[in-house]
Amino acid sequence: MNDRSLAHEELQTVRLSLRRPTEADIDAIFAIHNDPGTCLHNPSDALTERVEAQVLHQRWNDHWQRWGYGYWVVRRRDSPLQLGFCGLKTMELNGMRVLNLFYRFATSTWGHGLASEAATEVVTWASQRLPDLPLIARVRPDNIASQRVAIRTGLTRAEHLDETGYDGFDWIFATNLPG
């Protein structure tokens, strides 16, 4: 699907608001990706300079321009403070086009169910707007918290799709795989 009409859609949960990132979010992109805790399991995602956050924002924006969806900025509904990011990236896995579910939150927000709440909303959105595409989450075997988020969103282990990623071996959690 390449429906750019989706590109300005905001998502709402009981506690959270998700919106498309803007240039005003570059400092938050940098702060969250510069924290060693947030990239512990994915060190290739760590940023060390603000200019890298600008490049990352541009890559995210390019995805939105091409596909009409991507990563959303997550904040509490009653606050402008960015808590993290959650969304979808189109990619190929074993020759199949899939949606990769991404979630990364400031360490100060961990343990409150925010990643699960945001990711569940994104998975629900994808099942309604992009129902023909499989949805996956790539998770390191030792990242128990991320595995729990994937499971809470309704994804299940798809061991036959496990593969080596940028930072090591990825366990694949999936939903909506072809029969």
One Martini backbone bead per residue (centre of mass of N, CA, C, O) as a GRO file, in nm:
protein
  179
    1MET     BB    1   0.098   0.035   0.020
    2ASN     BB    2   0.049   0.395  -0.103
    3ASP     BB    3  -0.105   0.591   0.130
    4ARG     BB    4  -0.072   0.928   0.191
    5SER     BB    5  -0.337   0.980   0.362
    6LEU     BB    6  -0.200   0.855   0.632
    7ALA     BB    7   0.041   1.066   0.711
    8HIS     BB    8  -0.158   1.235   0.941
    9GLU     BB    9  -0.214   1.018   1.134
   10GLU     BB   10  -0.344   0.979   1.451
   11LEU     BB   11  -0.292   0.822   1.762
   12GLN     BB   12  -0.500   0.672   2.027
   13THR     BB   13  -0.507   0.629   2.368
   14VAL     BB   14  -0.566   0.650   2.686
   15ARG     BB   15  -0.253   0.784   2.733
   16LEU     BB   16  -0.183   0.823   2.419
   17SER     BB   17   0.011   0.990   2.161
   18LEU     BB   18   0.043   0.960   1.800
   19ARG     BB   19   0.294   1.101   1.576
   20ARG     BB   20   0.448   1.247   1.340
   21PRO     BB   21   0.751   1.338   1.279
   22THR     BB   22   0.958   1.620   1.333
   23GLU     BB   23   1.206   1.846   1.360
   24ALA     BB   24   1.128   1.897   1.668
   25ASP     BB   25   1.232   1.579   1.739
   26ILE     BB   26   1.545   1.556   1.724
   27ASP     BB   27   1.626   1.576   2.022
   28ALA     BB   28   1.473   1.317   2.106
   29ILE     BB   29   1.611   1.124   1.920
   30PHE     BB   30   1.887   1.170   2.043
   31ALA     BB   31   1.839   1.114   2.344
   32ILE     BB   32   1.736   0.819   2.310
   33HIS     BB   33   1.984   0.719   2.114
   34ASN     BB   34   2.213   0.812   2.341
   35ASP     BB   35   2.118   0.601   2.531
   36PRO     BB   36   2.256   0.307   2.626
   37GLY     BB   37   1.993   0.157   2.717
   38THR     BB   38   1.821   0.172   2.444
   39CYS     BB   39   2.085   0.020   2.277
   40LEU     BB   40   2.190  -0.246   2.402
   41HIS     BB   41   2.064  -0.456   2.173
   42ASN     BB   42   2.121  -0.200   1.949
   43PRO     BB   43   2.410  -0.047   1.884
   44SER     BB   44   2.365   0.060   1.583
   45ASP     BB   45   2.144   0.286   1.695
   46ALA     BB   46   2.343   0.460   1.814
   47LEU     BB   47   2.403   0.795   1.915
   48THR     BB   48   2.660   1.077   1.918
   49GLU     BB   49   2.518   1.285   1.718
   50ARG     BB   50   2.288   1.509   1.614
   51VAL     BB   51   2.317   1.462   1.305
   52GLU     BB   52   2.212   1.169   1.322
   53ALA     BB   53   1.920   1.254   1.390
   54GLN     BB   54   1.868   1.400   1.128
   55VAL     BB   55   1.908   1.154   0.947
   56LEU     BB   56   1.694   0.977   1.079
   57HIS     BB   57   1.457   1.161   1.030
   58GLN     BB   58   1.482   1.155   0.721
   59ARG     BB   59   1.434   0.852   0.693
   60TRP     BB   60   1.156   0.855   0.820
   61ASN     BB   61   1.031   1.062   0.622
   62ASP     BB   62   1.079   0.900   0.364
   63HIS     BB   63   0.891   0.671   0.444
   64TRP     BB   64   0.638   0.839   0.461
   65GLN     BB   65   0.645   0.941   0.168
   66ARG     BB   66   0.632   0.653   0.034
   67TRP     BB   67   0.396   0.495   0.236
   68GLY     BB   68   0.221   0.667   0.470
   69TYR     BB   69   0.418   0.551   0.694
   70GLY     BB   70   0.565   0.476   1.035
   71TYR     BB   71   0.697   0.660   1.275
   72TRP     BB   72   0.606   0.750   1.599
   73VAL     BB   73   0.537   0.978   1.833
   74VAL     BB   74   0.544   0.949   2.189
   75ARG     BB   75   0.285   1.061   2.417
   76ARG     BB   76   0.118   1.205   2.636
   77ARG     BB   77  -0.189   1.351   2.620
   78ASP     BB   78  -0.094   1.574   2.866
   79SER     BB   79   0.187   1.597   2.690
   80PRO     BB   80   0.475   1.708   2.498
   81LEU     BB   81   0.651   1.480   2.584
   82GLN     BB   82   0.879   1.265   2.466
   83LEU     BB   83   0.903   0.904   2.511
   84GLY     BB   84   0.901   0.796   2.201
   85PHE     BB   85   0.891   0.518   1.963
   86CYS     BB   86   0.646   0.399   1.713
   87GLY     BB   87   0.631   0.148   1.442
   88LEU     BB   88   0.676   0.124   1.081
   89LYS     BB   89   0.863  -0.090   0.851
   90THR     BB   90   0.951  -0.154   0.542
   91MET     BB   91   1.042  -0.493   0.448
   92GLU     BB   92   1.259  -0.770   0.403
   93LEU     BB   93   1.176  -1.129   0.453
   94ASN     BB   94   1.248  -1.394   0.291
   95GLY     BB   95   1.109  -1.247   0.025
   96MET     BB   96   0.914  -1.073   0.214
   97ARG     BB   97   0.685  -0.840   0.269
   98VAL     BB   98   0.708  -0.630   0.563
   99LEU     BB   99   0.631  -0.531   0.892
  100ASN     BB  100   0.822  -0.346   1.117
  101LEU     BB  101   0.831  -0.338   1.456
  102PHE     BB  102   0.879  -0.041   1.654
  103TYR     BB  103   1.046   0.022   1.983
  104ARG     BB  104   1.141   0.329   2.166
  105PHE     BB  105   1.230   0.426   2.501
  106ALA     BB  106   1.274   0.591   2.759
  107THR     BB  107   1.401   0.477   3.052
  108SER     BB  108   1.199   0.646   3.238
  109THR     BB  109   0.939   0.464   3.114
  110TRP     BB  110   0.988   0.205   3.220
  111GLY     BB  111   0.738  -0.020   3.353
  112HIS     BB  112   0.433   0.111   3.233
  113GLY     BB  113   0.323   0.001   2.939
  114LEU     BB  114   0.381   0.193   2.690
  115ALA     BB  115   0.489   0.012   2.466
  116SER     BB  116   0.246  -0.179   2.456
  117GLU     BB  117   0.033   0.035   2.395
  118ALA     BB  118   0.155   0.145   2.134
  119ALA     BB  119   0.199  -0.124   1.979
  120THR     BB  120  -0.097  -0.213   1.979
  121GLU     BB  121  -0.200   0.026   1.813
  122VAL     BB  122  -0.022  -0.029   1.563
  123VAL     BB  123  -0.125  -0.315   1.504
  124THR     BB  124  -0.418  -0.234   1.467
  125TRP     BB  125  -0.372  -0.038   1.238
  126ALA     BB  126  -0.243  -0.244   1.042
  127SER     BB  127  -0.487  -0.447   1.031
  128GLN     BB  128  -0.675  -0.221   0.895
  129ARG     BB  129  -0.472  -0.079   0.662
  130LEU     BB  130  -0.258  -0.358   0.626
  131PRO     BB  131  -0.381  -0.672   0.593
  132ASP     BB  132  -0.164  -0.808   0.374
  133LEU     BB  133   0.063  -0.770   0.590
  134PRO     BB  134   0.307  -0.874   0.754
  135LEU     BB  135   0.406  -0.882   1.105
  136ILE     BB  136   0.704  -0.780   1.278
  137ALA     BB  137   0.958  -0.870   1.531
  138ARG     BB  138   1.287  -0.787   1.623
  139VAL     BB  139   1.458  -0.994   1.869
  140ARG     BB  140   1.654  -1.043   2.116
  141PRO     BB  141   1.700  -1.315   2.318
  142ASP     BB  142   1.783  -1.109   2.580
  143ASN     BB  143   1.506  -0.932   2.530
  144ILE     BB  144   1.251  -0.961   2.732
  145ALA     BB  145   1.086  -0.699   2.717
  146SER     BB  146   1.042  -0.707   2.405
  147GLN     BB  147   0.900  -0.977   2.400
  148ARG     BB  148   0.658  -0.888   2.570
  149VAL     BB  149   0.554  -0.679   2.377
  150ALA     BB  150   0.505  -0.858   2.134
  151ILE     BB  151   0.301  -1.047   2.276
  152ARG     BB  152   0.094  -0.823   2.368
  153THR     BB  153   0.025  -0.757   2.052
  154GLY     BB  154   0.001  -1.075   1.918
  155LEU     BB  155   0.264  -1.197   1.883
  156THR     BB  156   0.458  -1.473   1.755
  157ARG     BB  157   0.664  -1.712   1.725
  158ALA     BB  158   0.899  -1.744   1.425
  159GLU     BB  159   1.154  -1.947   1.393
  160HIS     BB  160   1.173  -1.979   1.072
  161LEU     BB  161   1.270  -1.649   1.063
  162ASP     BB  162   1.520  -1.647   1.185
  163GLU     BB  163   1.802  -1.406   1.210
  164THR     BB  164   2.059  -1.210   1.110
  165GLY     BB  165   2.151  -0.902   1.215
  166TYR     BB  166   2.325  -0.622   1.285
  167ASP     BB  167   2.353  -0.729   1.619
  168GLY     BB  168   2.251  -1.021   1.552
  169PHE     BB  169   2.038  -1.238   1.663
  170ASP     BB  170   1.698  -1.291   1.556
  171TRP     BB  171   1.392  -1.289   1.678
  172ILE     BB  172   1.072  -1.383   1.554
  173PHE     BB  173   0.777  -1.199   1.549
  174ALA     BB  174   0.427  -1.274   1.448
  175THR     BB  175   0.176  -1.175   1.201
  176ASN     BB  176   0.007  -1.252   0.918
  177LEU     BB  177   0.098  -1.498   0.783
  178PRO     BB  178   0.130  -1.694   0.536
  179GLY     BB  179  -0.002  -2.017   0.474
   0.00000   0.00000   0.00000
